[in-house]
């Protein structure tokens, strides 16, 4: 009978392979994965010989009908990402919707997930948290991303790349976003390292270091009523246009930030 398996794989340490994953990979007829070479390393370590086909961000739409065709023929198909749990900031969402529409049997094989691992290592609030995927490179998307951190009273977990980490920390410092951060790298591997601190401290500590691989960030809720300086300027502009008195503007902005009423009034009275 046709079955579709969503298979979580190790994020670094091959010892994290579960017995259930091994049995599933032995059972399936075909494996779709992001990188056939990386999956080949995993299969070789498990002494499993299976046909693998690529399924990644660039070809996922082209592969959907192909995968559905295999399922219609009664095959058992597994979906793997390079590391961790498929569909979590990885391709597969549209494919899964189609598999559900066709009413094929679906089974998810649980396993490692860097976002959960990083969260448990962070020392931050784990009762309420949001996962936001990868931090956008620039522009309005990046600003909207950090606004989601500013406007939520919960821990945030997200991904970034080594070459953008310092820019992300600089953005937080430049915009006076007062948070605590755990920078998690090489999770489950020999050189697993967790750096903890506020953005300024981390910038100083990581200056000149060469970081490799995917990085998971855990960001605390905002420690104070800090707000993006651009947001504060926009709010003042809107209030002035609506003829709100400058004294009242100072009171409102003070409630929304960590700045005093007098400090804000001094900055707006000349406008």
Backbone torsions as a table, in degrees:
resi	resn	phi	psi	omega
1	UNK	NA	139.2	-178.6
2	UNK	-62.9	137.4	176.4
3	UNK	-144.5	147.2	177.8
4	UNK	-119.3	124.0	-176.2
5	UNK	-112.7	128.2	173.3
6	UNK	-98.7	110.7	-169.6
7	UNK	-111.8	116.8	174.5
8	UNK	-78.5	135.2	-178.6
9	UNK	-120.8	163.8	-179.3
10	UNK	-56.6	145.7	178.4
11	UNK	-94.6	4.2	178.7
12	UNK	175.5	-49.7	-176.3
13	UNK	-94.9	113.8	-177.0
14	UNK	-65.8	-14.2	177.9
15	UNK	-70.7	-11.4	179.8
16	UNK	-82.2	1.9	177.2
17	UNK	-65.5	130.9	179.4
18	UNK	-89.8	157.1	177.3
19	UNK	-62.1	-34.8	-179.8
20	UNK	-66.5	-38.2	177.6
21	UNK	-64.1	-43.9	-180.0
22	UNK	-58.9	-47.9	-178.9
23	UNK	-63.5	-37.0	179.9
24	UNK	-66.6	-45.8	-178.9
25	UNK	-65.5	-29.7	175.8
26	UNK	-71.5	-30.9	-173.2
27	UNK	-82.0	-33.2	-172.1
28	UNK	-71.0	159.7	178.4
29	UNK	-89.6	-27.4	-171.7
30	UNK	-152.9	143.3	-180.0
31	UNK	-121.1	127.1	171.9
32	UNK	-104.7	134.8	-174.0
33	UNK	-150.6	162.7	-179.7
34	UNK	-64.8	-46.9	-176.3
35	UNK	-134.3	111.2	-176.1
36	UNK	-62.7	-28.0	179.5
37	UNK	-69.4	-44.9	-179.4
38	UNK	-66.7	-41.0	177.5
39	UNK	-66.4	-32.8	177.0
40	UNK	-60.6	-37.9	177.8
41	UNK	-63.1	-43.3	178.7
42	UNK	-63.1	-48.1	-177.8
43	UNK	-63.3	-40.0	179.2
44	UNK	-63.1	-39.2	-179.9
45	UNK	-65.2	-25.8	-179.8
46	UNK	-97.6	0.5	-178.9
47	UNK	58.1	43.7	179.5
48	UNK	-115.7	130.9	178.5
49	UNK	-112.9	111.5	179.8
50	UNK	-141.9	152.2	175.0
51	UNK	-73.0	133.3	178.4
52	UNK	-120.0	143.1	176.6
53	UNK	-131.6	150.7	-175.8
54	UNK	-78.2	142.5	174.3
55	UNK	-149.4	100.1	-175.6
56	UNK	-137.3	179.1	-173.2
57	UNK	-53.1	-36.6	-175.7
58	UNK	-79.0	-21.3	-175.5
59	UNK	-123.8	7.1	-171.8
60	UNK	-59.7	-40.4	-179.8
61	UNK	-65.2	-36.1	-179.9
62	UNK	-70.0	-24.7	-174.2
63	UNK	-91.5	-13.1	-174.4
64	UNK	-59.2	-51.3	-179.0
65	UNK	-63.3	-34.8	178.9
66	UNK	-63.0	-44.4	-179.9
67	UNK	-67.4	-42.7	177.6
68	UNK	-60.9	-36.8	178.3
69	UNK	-62.4	-41.5	178.0
70	UNK	-63.7	-40.6	179.6
71	UNK	-66.9	-38.3	178.6
72	UNK	-63.7	-24.3	177.5
73	UNK	-85.4	3.1	177.3
74	UNK	87.6	14.4	-178.0
75	UNK	-81.5	158.5	173.4
76	UNK	-102.6	121.2	-172.9
77	UNK	-120.9	134.5	177.6
78	UNK	-110.2	143.3	174.2
79	UNK	-114.7	125.5	179.4
80	UNK	-124.9	146.3	169.8
81	UNK	-99.9	176.3	179.2
82	UNK	-60.8	-37.7	-179.5
83	UNK	-160.1	141.2	178.2
84	UNK	85.6	-155.9	-173.9
85	UNK	-94.7	124.9	178.2
86	UNK	-57.3	154.4	178.9
87	UNK	80.0	-17.1	178.4
88	UNK	-87.1	98.9	-172.5
89	UNK	56.4	29.8	176.3
90	UNK	-137.6	157.8	-179.7
91	UNK	-63.1	157.0	176.2
92	UNK	138.7	-13.7	-176.2
93	UNK	-61.7	-48.8	-179.2
94	UNK	-66.2	-38.3	177.6
95	UNK	-60.2	-47.6	-177.9
96	UNK	-61.0	-40.1	177.9
97	UNK	-58.4	-42.3	180.0
98	UNK	-67.7	-39.3	178.9
99	UNK	-64.3	-38.5	177.3
100	UNK	-66.0	-43.3	179.3
101	UNK	-58.4	-38.8	-178.2
102	UNK	-80.5	-3.4	176.4
103	UNK	63.2	32.2	173.2
104	UNK	-77.0	152.1	177.9
105	UNK	-70.4	134.3	-177.9
106	UNK	-123.6	137.4	177.4
107	UNK	-136.3	131.9	178.1
108	UNK	-106.2	124.3	-179.4
109	UNK	-95.7	107.7	-174.2
110	UNK	-69.0	158.9	-179.7
111	UNK	179.2	-157.3	-174.2
112	UNK	-60.0	144.6	174.7
113	UNK	-145.8	119.2	-175.3
114	UNK	-63.3	-30.8	-177.9
115	UNK	-68.7	-40.0	178.4
116	UNK	-71.4	-41.6	179.0
117	UNK	-60.7	-46.7	-179.9
118	UNK	-63.7	-40.5	-179.9
119	UNK	-60.2	-43.1	-178.4
120	UNK	-70.6	-24.1	179.7
121	UNK	-87.6	-14.0	-169.6
122	UNK	-72.8	-30.9	-173.6
123	UNK	80.3	11.3	-178.6
124	UNK	-101.7	176.5	-178.2
125	UNK	-61.1	120.6	179.5
126	UNK	-105.9	-1.0	-178.8
127	UNK	-72.1	-37.6	178.6
128	UNK	-134.0	123.5	177.7
129	UNK	-150.8	158.2	175.9
130	UNK	-122.5	145.4	175.7
131	UNK	-111.2	125.3	-173.6
132	UNK	-115.3	9.0	178.2
133	UNK	71.1	-145.4	-178.1
134	UNK	-83.7	140.6	175.5
135	UNK	-69.1	125.2	178.7
136	UNK	-59.0	153.9	-175.7
137	UNK	-69.0	-41.8	-173.8
138	UNK	-166.0	-177.9	172.2
139	UNK	71.7	-159.6	-176.0
140	UNK	-62.6	-35.4	179.7
141	UNK	-59.9	-40.3	179.5
142	UNK	-67.4	-43.0	179.2
143	UNK	-63.4	-43.2	178.7
144	UNK	-61.9	-37.4	179.6
145	UNK	-59.6	-50.2	-177.4
146	UNK	-72.6	-24.8	174.3
147	UNK	-64.9	-30.6	177.6
148	UNK	-66.5	-29.2	175.9
149	UNK	-75.5	-43.5	-179.5
150	UNK	-62.8	-36.5	-171.4
151	UNK	-97.9	14.1	179.2
152	UNK	-128.0	136.2	179.4
153	UNK	-92.1	56.6	-179.1
154	UNK	-154.0	165.0	176.6
155	UNK	-69.7	146.2	177.8
156	UNK	-119.5	135.6	173.1
157	UNK	-116.1	134.9	-179.5
158	UNK	-153.9	171.4	179.7
159	UNK	-113.3	152.6	169.5
160	UNK	-150.1	171.6	178.7
161	UNK	-104.6	157.4	-178.5
162	UNK	-56.5	-37.1	-176.9
163	UNK	-78.4	-8.1	177.4
164	UNK	-111.7	-6.7	-176.6
165	UNK	-57.8	-48.3	-176.6
166	UNK	-63.6	-37.7	178.2
167	UNK	-65.6	-37.4	177.4
168	UNK	-64.0	-42.6	178.6
169	UNK	-66.5	-39.6	178.2
170	UNK	-62.4	-39.3	178.7
171	UNK	-60.1	-44.3	-179.6
172	UNK	-63.7	-41.1	179.3
173	UNK	-67.3	-46.7	-177.9
174	UNK	-61.7	-30.9	-178.1
175	UNK	-100.5	12.7	175.6
176	UNK	52.4	40.9	177.3
177	UNK	-88.7	107.2	-171.4
178	UNK	-89.1	96.2	-178.8
179	UNK	-136.2	163.0	168.9
180	UNK	-101.5	144.6	-176.0
181	UNK	-133.8	141.4	168.6
182	UNK	-112.7	117.8	177.7
183	UNK	-96.4	113.4	-174.3
184	UNK	-110.0	121.1	-179.0
185	UNK	-129.7	153.8	177.7
186	UNK	52.7	39.5	-177.0
187	UNK	-58.1	133.5	-179.4
188	UNK	72.9	-3.1	-179.2
189	UNK	-93.7	174.8	-176.7
190	UNK	-57.6	-39.5	-175.7
191	UNK	-104.5	32.8	176.2
192	UNK	-53.7	130.5	-178.4
193	UNK	-138.6	137.7	175.6
194	UNK	-120.3	121.7	174.6
195	UNK	-104.5	131.8	-178.2
196	UNK	-126.4	142.5	176.5
197	UNK	156.8	-176.8	175.0
198	UNK	-82.1	168.5	-175.7
199	UNK	-55.5	-41.9	-178.5
200	UNK	-65.0	-43.9	179.6
201	UNK	-63.0	-42.9	-178.9
202	UNK	-67.1	-38.0	176.6
203	UNK	-57.5	-44.3	-179.4
204	UNK	-68.1	-42.7	-177.0
205	UNK	-69.4	-35.0	-174.8
206	UNK	-92.6	-5.6	180.0
207	UNK	-56.6	123.8	177.4
208	UNK	85.7	-8.0	179.3
209	UNK	-81.1	145.9	175.6
210	UNK	-100.1	112.0	-179.9
211	UNK	-106.4	138.5	-178.9
212	UNK	-122.6	160.1	175.1
213	UNK	78.1	176.1	179.0
214	UNK	-68.7	140.6	-179.8
215	UNK	-116.1	132.1	176.3
216	UNK	-104.9	129.3	178.5
217	UNK	-108.7	138.1	170.6
218	UNK	-117.1	121.7	-173.4
219	UNK	-118.6	128.4	-179.3
220	UNK	-70.3	165.9	169.2
221	UNK	-63.4	158.5	-176.8
222	UNK	-60.3	129.5	-175.1
223	UNK	-73.5	-28.7	179.6
224	UNK	-134.1	-175.3	-179.6
225	UNK	-85.2	42.4	179.1
226	UNK	-72.3	148.1	179.4
227	UNK	-139.3	150.2	175.5
228	UNK	-54.3	128.9	-176.7
229	UNK	-60.0	-32.8	177.8
230	UNK	-66.0	-38.1	178.2
231	UNK	-64.7	-41.4	179.2
232	UNK	-62.7	-44.8	179.3
233	UNK	-61.7	-40.7	179.6
234	UNK	-65.7	-40.2	179.5
235	UNK	-63.8	-43.5	178.7
236	UNK	-61.3	-42.5	-179.4
237	UNK	-61.8	-43.1	-179.8
238	UNK	-64.7	-43.8	-179.1
239	UNK	-65.0	-39.2	177.9
240	UNK	-64.3	-41.7	179.5
241	UNK	-63.2	-29.4	179.1
242	UNK	-91.7	14.6	174.2
243	UNK	58.7	34.4	172.7
244	UNK	-76.9	137.1	-177.8
245	UNK	-62.6	150.4	-177.3
246	UNK	-65.8	-30.2	176.7
247	UNK	-66.5	-40.9	178.8
248	UNK	-70.2	-35.6	176.6
249	UNK	-60.0	-44.7	-179.8
250	UNK	-59.9	-40.2	180.0
251	UNK	-66.5	-43.1	-178.7
252	UNK	-64.9	-49.0	-178.1
253	UNK	-64.9	-34.3	178.2
254	UNK	-62.9	-37.2	178.3
255	UNK	-65.4	-29.2	-175.5
256	UNK	-94.7	-9.0	-178.1
257	UNK	-132.2	-177.4	176.5
258	UNK	-98.5	17.3	-179.0
259	UNK	-95.5	147.8	-178.1
260	UNK	-75.5	159.5	178.2
261	UNK	-60.0	-44.4	-178.4
262	UNK	-63.6	-39.6	179.3
263	UNK	-62.2	-44.4	-179.4
264	UNK	-69.2	-41.3	-179.7
265	UNK	-61.3	-40.3	179.0
266	UNK	-61.4	-33.2	-177.5
267	UNK	-81.7	-21.5	-177.1
268	UNK	-105.5	-15.9	-173.1
269	UNK	-66.2	-21.3	178.9
270	UNK	-90.6	0.7	-177.8
271	UNK	-82.6	NA	NA
